């Protein structure tokens, strides 16, 4: 984590357009993050993500959709489960989540993922571990083998 942000930079063996779809579309999110996704696929639209078994949910406003380049969301509502013991169960509200994509070669792209404002939050360790799993394992599995590990329960 650098400053107030959590950032990952990852390489994927796919064209930028295929990577972009994973963040900009409801089906894309369902491939690697959670099956419980409802998304208005437009700037200004809303997207909601639920993880029923974990008791976590988040709602975002879509700030940017730049095809094959960038998707950015701002969290407008979110809830951690009470069992976490966090003093603020809604600490993601106001944070921004950005997926920046650069095609580095034919069928090869770099993702720079940033969850701006995550580092100082109580949930930082737990949430950065979750982001790391979903982006390095689940998304990679989906893109390379056609099988991600999204939340299904």
Steps between C-alpha positions, in 0.01 A plus 500: 500500500625844419369791704124471532463264203524129435648433155581188301662480159438173317563355153240289319532305172198667337423802285397821678140467379453161664645629828284815487181290468576333835456831684254689279226237470275309734597167343867593525473558876314170537790318332751577776363704795142416595201340335286744700552803279246741354649770279376789289776490239531876444678801648283627784345157540499301819642156571440286806706207616404254771690221671215333695703236682756757617233758584669771289335731247597810306329743264696726267434777253679450168720805443699398191464249219780558249492196271813288526664757730325575830205419724452702819240473775423701812356309794168650611387231745668200657469270800747271673353221714461584870716196582809686373491715813586809294388826657393634159310239301459743207860616458520454121247780443678779312792281387568454130584181314687535171598242237754650256587287199788524255554263210872422508519260203262305280274305738685626807382770744597662826245583767575767756238455770457770764259509793552865596450566868519136613836504682401694815175306553450233767423246228820571303674168568191287443386695193843518335533122545159452340583730206831316454326162490227607260735682259802269508324165529133521407526747211819337372335157515204627303713668234752216463284190553140624469429433868513772765419467869226759555285499809205272422333476843 
